[in-house]
Amino acid sequence: MTEKKIFKAFLFWNFDKEEKWLNDMSAQGWQLEEVKFSFYYKFYKGKPNEYTYRLDYLNGGKKKNKEYLDFLQSFDVQKVGQYLNWVYLAKENTDNEEEFELFSDNQSRIDYLNKLIRFSIILLVFSILLFLYSLLFRGTKYYKLLFILSIVDILIWVLCYFKLDEKKKILKNENIVSE
């Protein structure tokens, strides 16, 4: 079996670009086999467009997440990989079925983005606390490193919030236009 290993990083708010890339790989016949650390992907050579891939972010606790994945499995959706709370899902494409989608309408997509925004706010608060903690080390050799890392971390999560909020506004505008 031919395989391909790719190291490629996607930022938290670019889950849709990552999903598109995985489906582009599938169109070329490369099917996802394994994901590690959200930047290492292992593919095997299969048929072009054999699977459709979707990413989802789980935050319901172990029991609720298992029930959700079992529910998806009843629709022949497989979990291909997981990194922290991100789960990589695949469904085999067949001629008589519609394209595999996790969200049926814009409102469910908006709800999903709200879930991601809440998570990014939690991480932003944690980053601010890390910044405040770094101030305790003023005058030590670790101060500059902690200070710079916490500032970068804060900037990343602020950017994440705005990127996700921008996607949400686009979906809301689409809802208004379609009404």
C-alpha positions as CSV (number, residue, x, y, z in Angstrom):
1,M,0.0,0.0,0.0
2,T,1.3,3.4,-1.0
3,E,1.3,6.0,1.8
4,K,2.2,9.7,2.1
5,K,3.1,11.6,5.3
6,I,2.6,15.3,5.3
7,F,3.4,17.9,8.0
8,K,1.1,20.9,7.6
9,A,-0.3,23.3,10.2
10,F,-3.6,24.9,10.3
11,L,-4.6,27.6,12.9
12,F,-7.7,27.0,15.1
13,W,-10.0,29.2,13.1
14,N,-9.0,27.7,9.8
15,F,-10.8,24.4,10.4
16,D,-12.7,24.9,7.2
17,K,-9.5,25.3,5.1
18,E,-8.1,22.1,6.7
19,E,-11.3,20.3,5.9
20,K,-11.2,21.5,2.3
21,W,-7.5,20.4,2.0
22,L,-8.4,16.9,3.3
23,N,-11.2,16.7,0.7
24,D,-8.9,17.9,-2.0
25,M,-6.4,15.2,-1.0
26,S,-9.3,12.7,-1.2
27,A,-10.1,13.9,-4.7
28,Q,-6.5,13.0,-5.7
29,G,-7.0,9.6,-4.2
30,W,-5.2,10.2,-0.9
31,Q,-7.3,9.0,2.0
32,L,-6.7,10.1,5.6
33,E,-5.4,7.3,7.8
34,E,-4.0,9.1,10.8
35,V,-3.7,12.5,12.4
36,K,-1.2,13.5,15.1
37,F,-0.7,16.8,16.9
38,S,-3.0,18.5,14.3
39,F,-0.1,19.0,11.9
40,Y,1.0,15.4,11.0
41,Y,-1.2,13.6,8.5
42,K,-0.8,10.1,7.1
43,F,-2.6,9.2,3.9
44,Y,-3.0,5.9,2.0
45,K,-3.5,5.7,-1.8
46,G,-7.1,4.8,-2.5
47,K,-9.8,5.8,-5.1
48,P,-10.3,9.5,-5.9
49,N,-13.2,10.9,-3.8
50,E,-13.6,7.7,-1.9
51,Y,-14.4,9.6,1.3
52,T,-15.7,13.0,2.4
53,Y,-14.0,14.4,5.5
54,R,-15.4,16.7,8.1
55,L,-13.9,18.2,11.3
56,D,-15.8,18.7,14.5
57,Y,-15.0,20.1,17.9
58,L,-16.2,18.1,20.8
59,N,-16.8,19.7,24.2
60,G,-19.5,17.6,25.8
61,G,-17.6,15.4,28.2
62,K,-16.5,11.8,27.6
63,K,-20.0,10.2,27.8
64,K,-21.7,12.8,25.7
65,N,-18.9,12.8,23.1
66,K,-19.1,9.0,22.9
67,E,-22.8,9.1,22.4
68,Y,-22.4,11.7,19.7
69,L,-19.7,9.6,17.9
70,D,-21.9,6.5,18.2
71,F,-24.8,8.4,16.7
72,L,-22.6,9.5,13.7
73,Q,-21.4,5.9,13.4
74,S,-25.0,4.8,12.9
75,F,-24.9,6.9,9.7
76,D,-21.6,5.2,8.6
77,V,-19.5,8.1,9.7
78,Q,-16.1,6.9,11.0
79,K,-13.7,8.7,13.3
80,V,-10.4,8.7,11.5
81,G,-8.4,10.6,14.1
82,Q,-8.6,13.0,17.0
83,Y,-6.3,15.6,18.5
84,L,-7.4,17.1,21.8
85,N,-11.1,18.0,21.2
86,W,-10.8,18.1,17.4
87,V,-12.2,15.0,15.7
88,Y,-11.6,14.0,12.1
89,L,-14.6,12.3,10.5
90,A,-14.9,10.4,7.3
91,K,-17.9,9.0,5.3
92,E,-17.5,6.9,2.3
93,N,-19.0,8.5,-0.8
94,T,-21.7,6.5,-2.6
95,D,-23.6,7.4,-5.8
96,N,-27.1,7.4,-4.1
97,E,-26.4,9.7,-1.2
98,E,-26.1,13.4,-0.7
99,E,-22.8,14.9,0.3
100,F,-21.8,14.3,3.9
101,E,-22.4,17.4,6.0
102,L,-22.4,17.9,9.7
103,F,-24.5,21.0,9.7
104,S,-27.8,21.2,7.8
105,D,-28.3,25.0,7.8
106,N,-26.6,28.3,8.6
107,Q,-28.0,28.5,12.1
108,S,-26.4,25.2,13.1
109,R,-23.1,26.5,11.6
110,I,-23.5,29.7,13.6
111,D,-24.1,27.7,16.8
112,Y,-20.9,25.7,16.0
113,L,-19.0,28.9,15.6
114,N,-20.4,30.2,18.9
115,K,-19.1,27.1,20.6
116,L,-15.6,27.7,19.1
117,I,-15.8,31.4,20.1
118,R,-16.6,30.5,23.7
119,F,-13.6,28.1,23.8
120,S,-11.3,30.8,22.3
121,I,-12.5,33.3,25.0
122,I,-11.6,30.7,27.7
123,L,-8.2,30.3,26.2
124,L,-7.8,34.1,26.0
125,V,-8.6,34.5,29.7
126,F,-6.1,31.7,30.5
127,S,-3.5,33.6,28.3
128,I,-4.2,36.8,30.2
129,L,-3.7,35.0,33.5
130,L,-0.4,33.6,32.2
131,F,0.6,37.1,31.3
132,L,-0.2,38.3,34.8
133,Y,1.7,35.4,36.2
134,S,4.7,36.2,34.1
135,L,4.8,39.6,35.8
136,L,5.7,37.8,39.0
137,F,9.0,36.7,37.4
138,R,10.2,40.3,36.7
139,G,13.9,40.4,37.1
140,T,14.5,36.7,36.5
141,K,16.0,35.1,33.5
142,Y,12.6,33.6,32.6
143,Y,10.8,36.9,32.6
144,K,11.4,37.9,29.0
145,L,10.5,34.5,27.7
146,L,7.3,34.2,29.7
147,F,6.3,37.8,28.9
148,I,6.8,37.4,25.1
149,L,5.1,34.0,25.0
150,S,2.1,35.3,26.9
151,I,1.8,38.4,24.7
152,V,2.0,36.2,21.6
153,D,-0.6,33.8,23.0
154,I,-3.0,36.7,23.8
155,L,-2.6,38.1,20.3
156,I,-3.3,34.7,18.8
157,W,-6.5,34.1,20.8
158,V,-7.7,37.7,20.1
159,L,-7.1,37.1,16.4
160,C,-8.9,33.8,16.7
161,Y,-11.9,35.4,18.3
162,F,-12.2,38.0,15.5
163,K,-11.7,35.5,12.7
164,L,-14.4,33.2,14.1
165,D,-16.7,36.2,14.7
166,E,-16.1,37.3,11.1
167,K,-17.2,33.9,9.8
168,K,-20.3,34.1,12.0
169,K,-21.2,37.5,10.7
170,I,-21.0,36.2,7.1
171,L,-23.4,33.4,7.9
172,K,-25.8,35.8,9.6
173,N,-25.8,38.0,6.6
174,E,-26.5,35.0,4.4
175,N,-29.5,34.2,6.6
176,I,-30.8,37.8,6.3
177,V,-30.4,37.7,2.5
178,S,-32.1,34.4,2.1
179,E,-35.1,35.5,4.2
